[in-house]
Amino acid sequence: MMDLEQRIELVSQVGEEIITPEELKEMLSKKKKYIAYDGFEPSGKMHIAQGLMRSININKMIDSGATFKMLIADWHAWANNKLGGNLENIQKAGEYFKEIWQASGMKLDNVEFIWASDVVKDENYWKLVMDIARESTLARVQRCTQIMGRSEKDTLQASQILYPCMQCADIFYLKTDVCQLGMDQRKVNMLAREIAPKFNFKKPVAVHHHMLMGLLEPPKGTTDATERAIAMKMSKSIPDSAIFMLDSEDEIQRKLKKAYCPPKQVEENPILEYAKYIIFNKFDSITIKRPEKFGGNLEIQSYDELVKEYEAGLHPLDLKQAIGEKVNELLVPVREHFEKKSKAHKLAEFMESLQVTR
């Protein structure tokens, strides 16, 4: 069994921000097992941030004692007009997501998938949504629209105003100890923490993970850290900004070859982010293949060592080739699962036929 400090360290590896470390320590000291909440909109093909990185993070949390309640937010995606607002298509996308996580190594024995479409059958859930709505101003709810990829400046449908109240209610309805979500979900977690004492609910600890950068050059002009991270993240609606879980080896290398990767620059470098948040969480080393005249092959044992080599002049194309090979190695069993399993294969074909909507 891990001791308390080891469990805290595992959660800290996941959380780019933890609110609050003191509350996390207190909770873990009292509970060997705890309930962690994550949720996702089934809204299109899955990229590696949702697939590989999410599996890595969830597995670390499970090792620290978590049992995950993974909300398949089909009604939320419906409210947010994803996949054209077609609920049946959204639900098929949810099944597709589950198939990918099964193939990508997520420790599903400790994950309970819960459909929002089942939760909404309980009138007590809607009472909770109403209580939260009554305790929140419209302006406060609109500030939370960032969680669904929207802006306060967007023209919103009435259903989208309901969304933050529903997500806040999910946290309490599922009796959550820890909310394990991306930095882009921060505002609704803060709303839940603010509202919790008014209803004598326990205040959830928020563990916000890093959002993996997209492969394209970052936008200019955004200075707020959270807003910039959201602006830089990979997008399903911009295919070359992301590697998807069923991309072929050729497609992986094509996308990485054209990806933003300035020489010697470590900050805001998506290829190095892949190395840090995915590759060195799955492999003990990577091999940089180079001709003898350029120093020959280079075996790198850690992310810190890779950073030093890159700052010293490791060529971006050599880095991209090495990272692409490792990403492909991780995606081989996923592709094979979808080729061999009839249900999975049909779901993949169906997802290819859909038009992704923002």
C-alpha positions as CSV (number, residue, x, y, z in Angstrom):
1,M,0.0,0.0,0.0
2,M,1.2,3.5,-0.8
3,D,1.7,5.9,2.0
4,L,0.0,9.3,2.1
5,E,2.8,11.3,0.5
6,Q,3.1,8.8,-2.4
7,R,-0.6,9.2,-3.0
8,I,-0.4,13.0,-2.9
9,E,2.5,12.8,-5.3
10,L,0.5,10.8,-7.9
11,V,-2.4,13.3,-7.8
12,S,0.1,16.1,-8.1
13,Q,1.5,14.6,-11.2
14,V,-2.0,15.0,-12.7
15,G,-2.9,18.4,-11.4
16,E,-1.4,21.4,-13.0
17,E,-3.6,23.2,-10.4
18,I,-5.0,21.7,-7.2
19,I,-7.6,23.5,-5.2
20,T,-6.6,23.1,-2.6
21,P,-3.5,21.0,-1.7
22,E,-4.4,21.2,1.9
23,E,-7.9,19.9,1.3
24,L,-6.5,17.1,-0.9
25,K,-4.1,16.0,1.9
26,E,-6.8,16.1,4.5
27,M,-9.2,14.1,2.3
28,L,-6.6,11.4,1.4
29,S,-5.6,11.1,5.0
30,K,-9.2,10.2,5.9
31,K,-10.0,8.0,2.9
32,K,-8.1,5.1,1.4
33,K,-10.7,5.1,-1.4
34,Y,-12.4,8.2,-2.8
35,I,-14.7,9.1,-5.6
36,A,-13.3,11.1,-8.5
37,Y,-15.5,12.7,-11.2
38,D,-14.7,13.2,-14.8
39,G,-17.1,13.9,-17.6
40,F,-17.0,14.2,-21.4
41,E,-19.1,15.4,-24.2
42,P,-19.3,12.8,-27.0
43,S,-18.8,15.2,-29.8
44,G,-16.7,13.7,-32.5
45,K,-13.6,11.7,-33.1
46,M,-11.3,11.3,-30.1
47,H,-7.8,12.9,-30.2
48,I,-4.9,11.7,-28.1
49,A,-5.4,14.3,-25.3
50,Q,-8.8,12.7,-24.6
51,G,-7.5,9.2,-25.3
52,L,-3.9,8.6,-24.3
53,M,-3.4,11.5,-21.9
54,R,-6.8,11.0,-20.2
55,S,-6.0,7.3,-19.6
56,I,-2.6,8.2,-18.1
57,N,-4.2,10.7,-15.7
58,I,-7.1,8.6,-14.7
59,N,-4.8,5.6,-14.1
60,K,-2.6,7.7,-11.8
61,M,-5.6,8.8,-9.9
62,I,-6.8,5.3,-9.6
63,D,-3.4,4.2,-8.2
64,S,-3.8,6.9,-5.6
65,G,-7.1,5.4,-4.4
66,A,-9.7,6.8,-6.8
67,T,-12.8,5.1,-8.1
68,F,-13.9,7.1,-11.1
69,K,-17.5,8.1,-12.0
70,M,-17.1,9.0,-15.6
71,L,-20.2,10.9,-16.8
72,I,-21.0,10.4,-20.5
73,A,-22.5,13.9,-20.9
74,D,-24.9,13.1,-23.8
75,W,-27.5,15.6,-22.6
76,H,-24.9,18.3,-22.1
77,A,-23.6,17.7,-25.7
78,W,-27.2,17.9,-26.9
79,A,-27.7,21.2,-25.0
80,N,-24.5,22.4,-26.5
81,N,-25.6,21.6,-30.1
82,K,-22.7,19.1,-30.6
83,L,-23.0,16.8,-33.7
84,G,-25.8,19.1,-34.9
85,G,-27.9,18.5,-31.7
86,N,-28.7,14.9,-32.8
87,L,-28.9,13.0,-29.5
88,E,-28.8,9.6,-31.1
89,N,-25.6,10.4,-32.9
90,I,-24.2,11.8,-29.7
91,Q,-25.0,8.6,-27.8
92,K,-23.2,6.5,-30.5
93,A,-20.2,8.8,-30.1
94,G,-20.3,8.0,-26.4
95,E,-20.1,4.2,-27.1
96,Y,-17.2,4.9,-29.5
97,F,-15.3,6.8,-26.7
98,K,-15.8,3.8,-24.3
99,E,-14.4,1.4,-27.0
100,I,-11.2,3.6,-27.3
101,W,-10.5,3.7,-23.6
102,Q,-11.0,0.0,-23.4
103,A,-8.2,-0.4,-26.1
104,S,-5.9,2.3,-24.7
105,G,-5.2,0.8,-21.3
106,M,-7.5,2.7,-19.0
107,K,-8.1,0.7,-15.8
108,L,-11.7,0.2,-16.4
109,D,-12.2,-2.0,-13.3
110,N,-12.2,1.2,-11.3
111,V,-14.3,3.3,-13.7
112,E,-18.0,3.5,-13.7
113,F,-19.6,5.0,-16.8
114,I,-22.7,6.9,-16.1
115,W,-25.0,8.3,-18.9
116,A,-26.4,11.7,-18.3
117,S,-29.5,10.5,-20.1
118,D,-30.0,8.1,-17.1
119,V,-29.3,10.7,-14.5
120,V,-31.9,13.1,-15.9
121,K,-34.7,10.5,-15.2
122,D,-34.3,11.3,-11.5
123,E,-36.5,14.3,-10.4
124,N,-34.0,14.9,-7.5
125,Y,-31.4,15.7,-10.1
126,W,-33.6,18.4,-11.6
127,K,-34.3,19.8,-8.1
128,L,-30.6,20.1,-7.6
129,V,-30.2,21.8,-11.0
130,M,-32.9,24.3,-10.0
131,D,-31.4,24.9,-6.5
132,I,-28.0,25.8,-8.2
133,A,-29.7,28.0,-10.8
134,R,-31.6,29.9,-8.1
135,E,-28.3,30.5,-6.2
136,S,-26.5,31.7,-9.3
137,T,-26.9,35.0,-11.2
138,L,-27.1,34.9,-15.0
139,A,-23.8,36.7,-15.2
140,R,-22.1,34.1,-13.0
141,V,-23.5,31.3,-15.2
142,Q,-22.4,33.0,-18.4
143,R,-18.9,33.3,-17.1
144,C,-18.9,29.5,-16.9
145,T,-19.7,29.0,-20.6
146,Q,-15.9,28.6,-21.2
147,I,-16.4,25.0,-20.0
148,M,-18.3,24.1,-23.2
149,G,-16.0,25.9,-25.6
150,R,-18.0,29.1,-25.7
151,S,-17.5,32.7,-24.8
152,E,-19.5,35.2,-22.9
153,K,-19.6,37.2,-26.1
154,D,-21.2,34.3,-28.1
155,T,-24.9,34.3,-28.9
156,L,-26.0,31.4,-26.7
157,Q,-29.1,29.2,-26.9
158,A,-31.2,28.9,-23.8
159,S,-30.1,25.3,-23.5
160,Q,-26.5,26.4,-23.2
161,I,-27.3,28.6,-20.2
162,L,-28.6,25.5,-18.5
163,Y,-25.4,23.5,-19.1
164,P,-23.2,25.0,-16.3
165,C,-26.0,24.4,-13.8
166,M,-26.2,20.8,-14.9
167,Q,-22.5,20.2,-14.7
168,C,-22.4,21.8,-11.2
169,A,-25.3,19.5,-10.2
170,D,-23.4,16.5,-11.6
171,I,-20.6,17.0,-9.1
172,F,-22.9,16.9,-6.1
173,Y,-25.3,14.2,-7.5
174,L,-22.4,11.8,-8.0
175,K,-21.1,12.5,-4.4
176,T,-17.7,13.6,-5.7
177,D,-14.6,13.9,-3.5
178,V,-12.4,15.1,-6.3
179,C,-13.2,16.8,-9.7
180,Q,-10.5,15.7,-12.1
181,L,-11.0,17.9,-15.2
182,G,-9.0,20.1,-17.5
183,M,-8.1,23.7,-16.8
184,D,-10.8,24.7,-19.2
185,Q,-13.4,23.3,-16.7
186,R,-12.1,25.4,-13.8
187,K,-14.9,27.9,-13.6
188,V,-17.7,25.4,-13.0
189,N,-15.6,23.7,-10.3
190,M,-15.1,27.0,-8.6
191,L,-18.9,27.6,-8.8
192,A,-19.4,24.1,-7.1
193,R,-17.0,25.0,-4.4
194,E,-18.7,28.3,-3.8
195,I,-22.2,26.8,-3.7
196,A,-21.4,23.7,-1.7
197,P,-21.7,25.3,1.8
198,K,-25.2,26.7,1.0
199,F,-26.6,23.2,0.7
200,N,-24.4,21.5,3.3
201,F,-22.6,19.6,0.6
202,K,-18.9,18.7,0.9
203,K,-16.7,21.0,-1.1
204,P,-15.0,19.0,-3.9
205,V,-11.3,19.2,-4.3
206,A,-10.5,20.4,-7.8
207,V,-7.6,18.7,-9.7
208,H,-7.2,20.5,-13.0
209,H,-4.9,18.8,-15.5
210,H,-2.9,20.4,-18.3
211,M,-4.5,20.8,-21.7
212,L,-2.3,19.4,-24.4
213,M,-1.3,21.9,-27.1
214,G,-2.5,21.6,-30.6
215,L,0.1,21.1,-33.3
216,L,-0.4,24.5,-35.0
217,E,1.4,27.7,-34.2
218,P,-0.1,29.3,-31.1
219,P,-2.3,32.4,-31.5
220,K,-0.9,35.8,-30.6
221,G,-2.3,38.4,-28.3
222,T,-3.9,36.3,-25.5
223,T,-2.1,36.9,-22.2
224,D,-4.4,35.3,-19.6
225,A,-2.9,31.9,-18.8
226,T,-6.1,29.8,-18.8
227,E,-7.5,31.6,-21.8
228,R,-4.3,31.1,-23.7
229,A,-4.2,27.4,-22.8
230,I,-7.7,27.0,-24.1
231,A,-6.9,28.9,-27.3
232,M,-3.8,26.7,-28.0
233,K,-5.4,23.3,-27.3
234,M,-6.1,20.8,-30.1
235,S,-9.4,21.0,-31.9
236,K,-11.5,18.3,-33.4
237,S,-12.8,20.8,-36.0
238,I,-9.3,21.5,-37.1
239,P,-7.9,18.0,-38.0
240,D,-4.3,19.0,-38.5
241,S,-4.2,20.5,-35.0
242,A,-4.5,17.0,-33.4
243,I,-3.5,13.4,-33.7
244,F,-6.6,11.2,-33.5
245,M,-6.7,7.9,-31.8
246,L,-7.3,6.0,-35.1
247,D,-4.9,8.0,-37.3
248,S,-2.5,5.8,-39.4
249,E,1.2,5.8,-39.0
250,D,1.6,7.8,-42.2
251,E,-1.0,10.4,-41.0
252,I,0.8,10.7,-37.6
253,Q,4.1,11.4,-39.3
254,R,2.5,13.8,-41.8
255,K,0.9,15.9,-39.1
256,L,4.0,16.0,-36.9
257,K,6.3,16.8,-39.8
258,K,4.4,20.1,-40.5
259,A,3.7,20.8,-36.8
260,Y,5.0,23.9,-35.0
261,C,8.3,23.1,-33.4
262,P,10.8,26.1,-33.3
263,P,14.4,25.1,-32.9
264,K,15.7,25.3,-29.3
265,Q,12.4,26.6,-28.0
266,V,10.9,24.6,-25.1
267,E,8.0,26.7,-24.1
268,E,4.8,26.4,-26.1
269,N,6.3,23.6,-28.2
270,P,3.6,20.9,-28.9
271,I,6.1,18.2,-29.8
272,L,7.9,18.5,-26.4
273,E,4.4,18.6,-24.8
274,Y,3.7,15.2,-26.3
275,A,7.0,13.9,-24.9
276,K,6.3,15.3,-21.4
277,Y,2.7,14.4,-20.9
278,I,2.4,11.2,-22.9
279,I,5.6,9.6,-24.1
280,F,7.7,9.7,-20.9
281,N,4.7,8.5,-18.9
282,K,4.5,5.4,-21.1
283,F,8.2,4.7,-22.0
284,D,11.5,4.7,-20.1
285,S,13.4,6.1,-23.0
286,I,13.2,7.3,-26.6
287,T,15.7,6.9,-29.4
288,I,16.6,9.8,-31.6
289,K,17.8,8.3,-34.9
290,R,20.5,10.3,-36.6
291,P,23.2,9.6,-39.3
292,E,26.7,9.0,-37.9
293,K,27.9,12.4,-39.4
294,F,25.4,14.1,-37.1
295,G,26.4,12.1,-34.0
296,G,24.6,8.8,-34.5
297,N,21.6,7.6,-32.6
298,L,20.9,9.2,-29.3
299,E,19.2,7.4,-26.4
300,I,17.3,9.7,-24.1
301,Q,16.2,8.5,-20.6
302,S,14.0,11.4,-19.4
303,Y,12.1,14.5,-20.4
304,D,14.6,16.7,-18.6
305,E,17.4,15.1,-20.6
306,L,15.4,15.7,-23.8
307,V,14.9,19.4,-23.0
308,K,18.7,19.8,-22.5
309,E,19.4,18.1,-25.9
310,Y,16.8,20.2,-27.6
311,E,18.1,23.5,-26.2
312,A,21.6,22.4,-27.3
313,G,20.5,22.0,-30.9
314,L,18.7,18.7,-31.4
315,H,17.1,19.1,-34.8
316,P,13.2,19.5,-34.8
317,L,12.8,16.9,-37.5
318,D,14.8,14.3,-35.6
319,L,12.6,15.0,-32.5
320,K,9.4,14.8,-34.5
321,Q,10.4,11.4,-36.0
322,A,11.2,9.9,-32.6
323,I,8.0,11.2,-31.0
324,G,5.9,10.1,-34.0
325,E,7.3,6.5,-33.7
326,K,6.3,6.3,-30.0
327,V,2.9,7.8,-30.5
328,N,2.2,5.3,-33.3
329,E,3.4,2.5,-31.0
330,L,0.8,3.5,-28.5
331,L,-2.0,3.7,-31.1
332,V,-1.3,0.3,-32.7
333,P,-3.4,-1.6,-30.2
334,V,-6.2,0.9,-30.6
335,R,-6.3,0.6,-34.4
336,E,-6.1,-3.2,-34.1
337,H,-9.1,-3.2,-31.6
338,F,-11.2,-1.2,-34.1
339,E,-10.1,-3.5,-37.0
340,K,-10.9,-6.8,-35.3
341,K,-13.9,-6.0,-33.1
342,S,-17.1,-5.8,-35.2
343,K,-18.9,-3.4,-32.8
344,A,-15.9,-1.1,-32.6
345,H,-15.4,-1.2,-36.4
346,K,-19.0,-0.1,-37.1
347,L,-18.7,2.7,-34.5
348,A,-15.5,4.0,-36.2
349,E,-17.2,4.0,-39.6
350,F,-20.2,5.8,-38.2
351,M,-18.0,8.5,-36.6
352,E,-16.2,9.0,-39.9
353,S,-19.5,9.8,-41.5
354,L,-20.5,12.5,-39.1
355,Q,-20.0,16.2,-39.5
356,V,-18.4,17.7,-36.4
357,T,-20.0,20.9,-35.2
358,R,-18.5,23.4,-32.9
